[in-house]
Amino acid sequence: MMRSGLSLRVMILASLTVPIIVQSPEIFTLSVPHGPILTWLNSSVSLSCELSPLFNAEPLEVRWYRAKDFDSTALLYKDHKIQEAPVDPRYKGRVSLTGGLERGNVSLTLERVTLEDRGEYVCYVSSEQWYDKAIVLLTVNVTGSEPVLSVAEARGGGGQVNVTCLSEGWSPQPKLTWTNKEGTEIRNEQVLNTTDSQGLLSVSSWLLYSPSDSDWLSCTVSLSGEKRESRIMPRAPMEGHWSLGAFMTLLFINLLVIFTLIGLFIWNKKTGFIRLSTSEKNDNAEGETEPNERPAEEANLLEEGVKKSDREKATQTEFFLKESATQTALKESFPKVDITLDPRTAHSSQAVSCSKKMVHCEKGDASKANFVLSENTFSSGQIYWEVVVDSKCKQTWYVGVTTTDAAQINKAIVPLNPGNGFWVLRYNKGKGYCVSTDPPTPLSGNEHLETLGVLLDCDRQILSFYDADSEVRLYSFADVSSDSNTFFAVFSPGFDKVPLAIK
């Protein structure tokens, strides 16, 4: 009796665990998802497709292709193997069948998803007697930029202001929401969507609001759990008062004039270049005899000042000659140094590749202090490296150098400028390029920079950025120095998932 019961239990367990294998039927259908499949840029995705009823699909032909493009396949399985041709070159090395053909699963896995991958795919399966096909829709999500908020006085007046919110680089269409400081949503139907040449959406909205000193507004743009938020105090521009920009400009001009006058006075005192007035000359002509030669001490001071001026001019000439030579023969004069990333210094939102040559953002954290440092340190000589930034695809990034002291603040949010030990070049899609001076200095041109060249001259304390493809210098920092005189290369891939790569 015990042996019979044990045998019965083994038979029941076997019947539950062994899959039901259906022999190849004459007629079959394909089962695919009813709605679109969502994925994120640069990720992996599976396009589901199964036979019904389930049976071994290894003897069949499986073909995945874009709608209306039967002959140019993304993947072709035939004669018990994946065929190398005809295959669309855009999908080479990025597609595979991972569902399990022996179980009737012919799903396609697509890796490193791009914007061009979105759209309709056809799952086509055929036997000697029958075939069927089904359409799978793939949607690629792209997170856009932080909203930019601005305030202008409303045309009708009445104490109201017109608040505008703009965010760029989304796919597909995101949702834009206004809220006040209590978190209450402000309903607004004034939303405009525009599409750029890459098919990415820009969303903008505006509303009339009655400002007060204690109220602030929030504009949030969200898509499938990812969101970008900005806040603003909606105060009307003050008439009859100077703007901050005009005040700072006037203050800078006044300080420049004062320091110029002080410099001239000190230079005159040091070189003894003080001339007698006309009245003193007349008095000397009437009552005293003017010596034909200057006193020995005054002549020596003048000679010393002239020599010092000549040395400064020679140094400046040497600097510009070297800069000119650098621009015309950049890569020949300064071979690239092998730079590798230090994963231990990466922010928690970032992932460094196994080769230590690439870094990308995994969690979409837009904190300004998210960066990773090089394993290399520099304290002397001339060091040159190149970074693939691909500004056509990336939303934000920055690259440059930092000091050993500043490298300890990766968890804090501080202004990344020379005063805090950072000399970097930034890019923000929609705003363009700028360098981390205080305040930041915008750079014109080079809208689609692909490769950035970085040259650190530790001996002359100069950091220069170049368009590595055209070898044109973009900007140079002077007086790049620190107490430790030791520098790291610093890299930030921004908040999108497209990586920065050391070339």
C-alpha positions in Angstrom: 0.0 0.0 0.0 2.8 2.4 0.8 4.6 1.6 -2.5 1.4 2.1 -4.4 0.7 5.5 -2.8 4.3 6.7 -3.5 4.1 5.6 -7.1 0.9 7.5 -7.6 2.3 10.7 -6.2 5.4 10.4 -8.5 3.1 10.0 -11.5 1.0 13.1 -10.6 4.1 15.2 -10.0 5.6 14.1 -13.4 2.3 15.0 -15.2 2.4 18.5 -13.7 6.0 19.4 -14.4 6.4 18.0 -18.0 5.2 20.5 -20.6 2.4 19.5 -23.0 4.1 19.2 -26.4 1.7 19.6 -29.3 2.7 18.1 -32.6 3.0 20.5 -35.5 -0.6 21.2 -36.5 -1.6 22.1 -40.1 -3.1 25.5 -38.9 -1.8 27.8 -36.2 -2.1 31.4 -35.1 0.2 33.9 -33.4 -0.4 35.6 -30.1 1.0 39.1 -29.5 0.3 41.9 -27.0 -2.8 44.0 -27.7 -1.3 47.4 -26.8 2.1 49.0 -27.5 5.3 47.7 -25.8 7.0 50.6 -23.8 10.8 50.8 -23.3 13.5 53.5 -22.6 16.2 54.8 -24.8 19.4 52.7 -24.8 17.7 49.8 -22.9 16.8 46.2 -23.9 13.2 45.1 -24.8 11.4 41.9 -25.7 8.8 41.9 -28.5 6.5 39.0 -27.4 5.1 36.6 -30.0 3.9 33.0 -29.4 2.4 30.1 -31.4 -1.1 29.0 -30.6 -1.4 26.1 -29.9 2.1 25.8 -28.5 4.4 23.4 -30.3 8.1 23.1 -31.3 8.9 26.0 -33.7 12.5 24.9 -34.6 11.5 23.4 -38.0 9.6 26.5 -39.0 10.7 29.8 -40.6 10.6 32.8 -38.3 10.9 36.3 -39.7 10.8 39.7 -37.9 10.7 42.8 -40.1 9.5 46.4 -40.1 6.0 47.0 -41.5 6.0 47.1 -45.4 9.6 45.9 -45.5 9.4 42.1 -45.8 12.7 41.5 -47.6 14.9 43.6 -45.3 14.5 41.7 -42.0 15.6 42.6 -38.5 16.0 38.8 -37.9 15.5 35.7 -40.1 15.5 32.2 -38.7 15.4 29.4 -41.3 16.8 25.9 -41.8 17.3 25.6 -38.0 19.6 28.6 -37.7 19.6 32.4 -37.8 20.5 33.6 -41.3 23.1 36.4 -41.8 21.4 37.8 -44.9 19.2 39.5 -45.9 19.3 41.5 -42.7 18.9 45.2 -42.1 22.3 46.5 -41.0 20.7 48.7 -38.4 19.9 45.6 -36.3 23.1 43.7 -36.8 24.4 42.4 -33.4 21.4 43.8 -31.5 18.7 41.1 -32.0 18.1 37.5 -30.9 15.4 34.9 -30.3 15.4 34.3 -26.6 11.9 33.0 -25.8 12.6 29.3 -26.5 11.6 28.0 -30.0 11.1 24.5 -28.7 8.3 25.8 -26.5 6.6 27.7 -29.3 7.9 31.1 -28.2 9.4 33.2 -31.1 9.8 36.5 -29.2 12.4 39.0 -30.5 14.9 40.6 -28.0 16.2 44.0 -29.1 19.2 45.6 -27.3 20.6 49.2 -27.1 17.3 50.6 -28.3 17.5 53.8 -30.4 14.8 56.4 -31.4 14.9 54.8 -35.0 13.7 51.5 -33.5 10.2 52.8 -32.5 7.3 51.8 -34.7 5.5 48.6 -36.0 7.2 45.2 -36.2 5.8 42.1 -38.0 6.2 38.7 -36.4 5.9 36.2 -39.4 6.0 32.4 -38.9 5.5 29.9 -41.8 5.5 26.1 -42.3 5.2 24.0 -45.4 1.4 24.1 -45.2 0.6 27.4 -43.4 1.8 30.8 -42.3 0.5 33.6 -40.0 1.7 37.1 -39.1 1.0 39.6 -36.3 2.0 43.3 -35.6 3.8 44.4 -32.5 4.0 48.2 -31.8 7.2 49.4 -30.0 7.2 52.8 -28.2 10.6 54.3 -27.1 10.4 56.7 -24.1 12.9 59.6 -23.8 13.1 61.8 -20.8 13.4 65.5 -21.7 15.1 68.5 -20.1 14.2 70.3 -16.8 11.4 72.8 -17.4 12.5 76.4 -17.9 10.2 78.9 -16.2 9.8 82.6 -17.0 7.6 85.5 -15.8 6.3 88.5 -17.8 3.7 91.1 -17.0 0.3 90.3 -18.4 -1.0 92.6 -21.2 -4.2 93.4 -19.5 -2.5 94.4 -16.3 -4.6 94.1 -13.2 -1.7 92.8 -11.1 -1.5 89.5 -13.0 1.6 87.9 -14.6 2.0 85.5 -17.5 4.1 82.4 -16.3 5.5 80.2 -19.1 6.9 76.7 -18.8 9.0 75.0 -21.5 10.6 71.5 -21.6 12.3 69.9 -24.6 13.4 66.4 -25.8 10.5 64.1 -24.9 9.1 61.0 -26.6 6.2 60.2 -26.6 4.0 63.1 -25.5 4.5 63.8 -21.8 2.0 65.3 -19.3 2.5 68.9 -18.0 1.1 69.8 -14.6 1.0 73.1 -12.7 0.7 73.1 -8.9 0.9 75.7 -6.2 2.8 75.6 -2.9 0.0 73.6 -1.2 0.3 70.9 -3.9 -3.0 71.7 -5.5 -3.2 71.2 -9.2 -4.0 74.3 -11.3 -6.0 73.3 -14.3 -4.8 74.8 -17.6 -5.7 73.9 -21.1 -3.0 76.2 -22.7 -0.5 73.4 -23.7 1.4 73.4 -27.0 3.4 70.5 -28.4 6.0 70.8 -31.2 8.3 68.2 -32.9 11.9 68.7 -33.8 13.9 67.0 -36.7 14.7 63.9 -34.6 11.0 63.4 -33.7 11.4 64.6 -30.1 8.7 66.7 -28.6 8.9 70.1 -26.9 6.0 70.9 -24.6 5.1 74.4 -23.4 2.3 75.9 -21.3 1.4 79.3 -19.9 -1.1 80.7 -17.4 -2.2 84.0 -15.9 -1.5 84.1 -12.1 -1.9 86.7 -9.3 1.4 86.8 -7.5 2.2 87.3 -3.9 5.4 87.4 -1.8 4.7 84.0 -0.2 3.4 82.0 -3.2 5.4 79.9 -5.6 4.4 77.8 -8.7 5.7 74.4 -9.8 5.7 73.1 -13.4 6.1 69.3 -13.6 6.6 67.3 -16.9 6.2 63.6 -16.5 6.2 60.4 -18.6 5.8 56.8 -17.3 7.0 57.5 -13.8 9.9 59.8 -14.9 9.4 63.5 -14.2 11.2 66.9 -14.3 10.1 69.7 -12.0 11.0 73.4 -11.7 9.7 76.1 -9.4 9.4 79.9 -9.6 8.2 82.9 -7.5 5.7 84.6 -9.9 6.5 88.2 -9.2 5.9 90.9 -11.8 9.0 92.8 -13.2 9.5 96.1 -11.4 9.2 99.2 -13.5 11.6 102.2 -12.9 14.2 100.0 -11.2 17.5 98.8 -12.6 17.7 95.1 -13.5 20.3 93.0 -11.8 22.2 92.5 -15.0 22.5 96.3 -15.7 23.6 96.9 -12.1 26.3 94.2 -12.3 27.6 95.6 -15.6 27.9 99.1 -14.3 29.6 97.8 -11.1 32.1 95.8 -13.2 33.0 98.9 -15.4 33.5 101.1 -12.3 35.8 98.5 -10.7 37.7 98.0 -13.9 38.4 101.8 -14.1 39.5 102.0 -10.5 41.9 99.1 -10.7 43.3 100.4 -13.9 44.1 103.8 -12.3 45.6 102.1 -9.3 47.8 99.9 -11.6 49.0 102.9 -13.6 49.9 104.8 -10.3 51.9 101.8 -8.9 53.7 101.3 -12.3 54.7 104.9 -12.4 56.1 104.9 -8.9 58.1 101.7 -9.5 59.6 102.8 -12.8 60.2 106.4 -11.8 58.3 107.6 -14.8 57.1 110.8 -13.3 57.6 113.9 -15.4 57.8 117.4 -14.2 54.9 119.8 -14.9 55.2 122.7 -17.3 55.3 125.2 -14.5 58.2 123.4 -12.8 60.1 123.4 -16.0 59.6 127.2 -16.4 60.7 127.8 -12.8 63.9 125.7 -13.4 64.6 127.6 -16.6 64.4 131.0 -14.7 66.1 130.3 -11.4 67.9 127.0 -11.5 70.0 125.0 -13.9 68.4 121.6 -15.1 71.0 118.8 -15.1 71.5 117.2 -18.5 71.3 113.7 -17.1 68.9 112.0 -14.7 70.2 110.9 -11.3 71.8 107.5 -11.4 69.1 106.0 -9.2 66.2 107.2 -11.4 67.9 106.0 -14.5 68.4 102.5 -13.0 64.7 102.3 -12.1 63.6 103.3 -15.5 65.9 100.7 -17.1 64.7 98.0 -14.8 61.0 98.8 -15.7 61.7 98.7 -19.4 63.4 95.3 -19.1 60.5 94.0 -17.0 58.0 95.2 -19.7 60.1 93.5 -22.4 60.1 90.2 -20.5 56.3 90.3 -20.1 55.8 91.0 -23.8 58.1 88.1 -24.7 56.1 85.7 -22.4 52.8 86.8 -24.0 54.3 86.3 -27.5 55.5 82.8 -26.5 52.0 81.9 -25.1 50.2 82.9 -28.3 52.7 81.1 -30.5 52.2 77.9 -28.6 48.4 78.3 -28.7 48.6 78.7 -32.5 50.8 75.7 -32.9 48.4 73.7 -30.7 45.4 74.5 -32.9 47.2 73.6 -36.2 48.8 70.3 -35.0 46.9 69.3 -31.8 47.0 65.5 -32.1 50.6 65.4 -33.5 51.9 67.6 -30.7 50.1 66.0 -27.8 49.4 62.2 -28.1 46.4 61.0 -26.1 46.9 59.7 -22.6 45.1 56.5 -21.6 42.4 57.7 -19.2 40.3 55.3 -17.1 37.4 56.0 -14.8 37.4 55.2 -11.1 34.0 53.4 -10.3 34.6 54.1 -6.5 34.1 57.8 -7.1 30.9 57.4 -9.2 27.6 58.8 -7.9 25.0 56.2 -6.9 22.9 57.2 -9.9 25.7 56.3 -12.4 27.1 53.1 -13.9 30.7 52.7 -15.1 31.4 50.1 -17.8 33.7 47.1 -17.2 36.3 48.7 -19.5 36.2 51.9 -17.3 35.9 53.9 -20.5 32.1 54.7 -20.4 29.7 56.1 -17.8 25.9 56.7 -18.0 23.1 57.7 -15.8 20.8 54.8 -14.6 18.3 56.5 -12.3 17.8 59.8 -14.0 19.0 61.9 -11.0 19.5 65.5 -12.2 21.7 66.6 -9.3 24.4 69.0 -10.5 27.1 67.2 -8.4 26.8 63.8 -10.1 30.2 63.0 -11.6 32.9 60.4 -11.7 36.7 60.9 -11.5 39.6 59.4 -13.4 41.9 56.8 -11.8 44.8 58.9 -13.2 46.1 61.9 -11.4 48.2 64.7 -12.9 50.7 67.2 -11.4 53.2 68.0 -14.1 53.6 68.0 -17.9 51.0 68.3 -20.7 48.1 65.8 -20.7 45.7 65.4 -23.6 42.5 63.2 -23.8 39.3 63.0 -25.9 35.7 62.3 -24.8 32.9 61.3 -27.2 30.0 63.6 -26.0 27.7 63.3 -29.1 25.6 66.4 -28.4 23.1 65.3 -31.1 21.8 62.6 -28.7 22.7 63.7 -25.2 20.6 66.2 -23.2 23.3 67.3 -20.7 26.9 66.7 -19.8 30.1 68.3 -18.5 33.8 67.5 -18.7 36.9 69.0 -17.2 39.3 68.7 -14.3 39.1 69.1 -10.5 41.5 69.1 -7.5 42.0 66.5 -4.8 40.2 68.7 -2.3 37.2 69.3 -4.5 36.9 65.6 -5.4 35.7 65.0 -1.8 32.3 66.8 -2.4 30.6 64.5 -4.9 27.7 64.0 -2.4 27.1 67.7 -2.0 25.5 70.3 -4.3 27.9 73.2 -4.8 28.6 75.5 -7.7 31.1 73.8 -9.9 33.4 76.7 -10.6 37.2 77.5 -10.2 36.5 78.9 -6.8 35.4 75.4 -5.6 38.2 73.6 -7.6 36.3 72.8 -10.8 37.2 73.8 -14.3 34.6 72.3 -16.7 32.8 72.8 -20.0 29.0 72.2 -19.9 26.3 71.3 -22.4 22.6 71.6 -21.9 20.3 70.9 -24.9 18.3 74.1 -25.6 20.8 76.3 -23.8 24.0 75.3 -25.6 27.6 75.3 -24.3 29.2 77.3 -21.4 32.3 77.2 -19.2 32.2 77.2 -15.4 33.4 80.7 -14.8 31.6 82.8 -12.1 29.1 83.7 -13.6 29.2 81.1 -16.4 30.5 82.2 -19.9 28.4 81.0 -22.8 30.1 79.6 -26.0 28.8 80.1 -29.5 28.9 77.7 -32.4 29.7 74.0 -32.4 26.0 73.0 -32.0 26.7 69.3 -32.8 30.0 68.6 -31.1 30.8 64.9 -31.3 34.3 64.6 -29.8 35.7 67.0 -27.1 39.5 67.3 -26.7 40.9 68.3 -23.3 44.5 69.6 -22.9 45.8 70.2 -19.3 49.2 72.0 -19.1 50.2 71.6 -15.5 53.4 73.5 -15.9 51.8 76.6 -17.4 48.6 76.2 -15.3 46.3 76.3 -18.4 43.3 74.1 -19.3 42.0 74.2 -22.9 39.0 72.6 -24.6 39.0 71.7 -28.3 36.6 70.4 -31.0 38.8 67.3 -31.6 37.4 66.7 -35.1 38.3 70.2 -36.5 41.1 70.9 -33.9 39.5 74.3 -33.2 40.1 75.7 -29.6 36.8 76.4 -27.8 38.0 78.0 -24.6 41.1 78.1 -22.2 41.2 78.6 -18.5 44.3 80.3 -17.0 45.6 80.0 -13.5 44.4 76.4 -13.0 46.1 75.7 -9.7 45.6 74.3 -6.2 47.4 73.9 -2.9 48.0 70.2 -3.6 48.9 70.8 -7.3 47.2 67.4 -8.2 44.3 67.1 -10.6 41.8 64.5 -11.7 39.8 64.4 -14.9 36.1 64.8 -14.1 33.1 63.4 -16.2 29.4 63.8 -15.8 27.0 62.1 -18.3 24.0 64.3 -17.1 20.6 62.8 -16.4 19.9 61.0 -19.7 21.0 57.4 -20.4 23.2 58.0 -23.4 26.8 57.3 -22.1 29.9 59.5 -22.2 32.9 57.5 -23.7 36.6 58.1 -23.4 38.1 57.8 -26.8 
